[in-house]
Amino acid sequence: MNRVVLDSATAIASLIVLIAAVVILPAVLPTSYAYIAAIILFVASMSAGGFYIGKQTI
């Protein structure tokens, strides 16, 4: 598959994870911790996607 398509799919999926985390996590955690956890989940999903894409294309 084209690398640009994989990068775009990873970015969109990570954005969906971020939005879901920002909506759901404040219900179960204190607000400040929830937003930090949402950012950490976003960075982790982007990193995992980038690692997977890098492994596939090399």
C-alpha positions as CSV (number, residue, x, y, z in Angstrom):
1,M,0.0,0.0,0.0
2,N,1.1,3.6,-0.6
3,R,3.0,5.1,2.3
4,V,1.0,8.4,2.1
5,V,-2.2,6.4,2.4
6,L,-0.9,4.6,5.4
7,D,0.3,7.8,7.0
8,S,-3.1,9.4,6.5
9,A,-4.9,6.5,7.9
10,T,-2.7,6.5,10.9
11,A,-3.2,10.2,11.5
12,I,-7.0,9.9,11.1
13,A,-7.2,6.9,13.4
14,S,-5.1,8.6,16.0
15,L,-7.2,11.7,15.8
16,I,-10.3,9.6,16.4
17,V,-8.5,8.0,19.5
18,L,-7.7,11.5,20.8
19,I,-11.3,12.7,20.4
20,A,-12.7,9.6,22.0
21,A,-10.3,9.9,24.9
22,V,-11.1,13.6,25.4
23,V,-14.8,12.8,25.6
24,I,-14.6,9.6,27.6
25,L,-11.7,10.0,30.1
26,P,-13.0,13.0,32.0
27,A,-16.0,10.8,33.1
28,V,-13.7,8.4,34.9
29,L,-10.6,10.5,35.8
30,P,-10.1,13.9,37.2
31,T,-10.2,16.4,34.4
32,S,-6.5,17.4,34.4
33,Y,-5.3,13.8,34.5
34,A,-7.8,12.9,31.8
35,Y,-6.5,15.4,29.3
36,I,-2.9,14.3,30.0
37,A,-3.9,10.7,29.5
38,A,-5.6,11.6,26.2
39,I,-2.5,13.3,24.9
40,I,-0.4,10.3,26.0
41,L,-2.7,7.9,24.2
42,F,-2.6,10.1,21.1
43,V,1.2,10.2,21.0
44,A,1.4,6.5,21.7
45,S,-1.0,5.6,18.9
46,M,0.9,7.9,16.4
47,S,4.2,6.3,17.5
48,A,2.8,2.8,17.2
49,G,1.4,3.6,13.7
50,G,4.6,5.2,12.6
51,F,6.7,2.2,13.9
52,Y,4.4,-0.2,12.1
53,I,4.5,1.8,8.8
54,G,8.3,2.0,9.1
55,K,8.6,-1.7,9.6
56,Q,6.3,-2.4,6.6
57,T,8.0,-0.1,4.1
58,I,11.6,-1.0,4.9
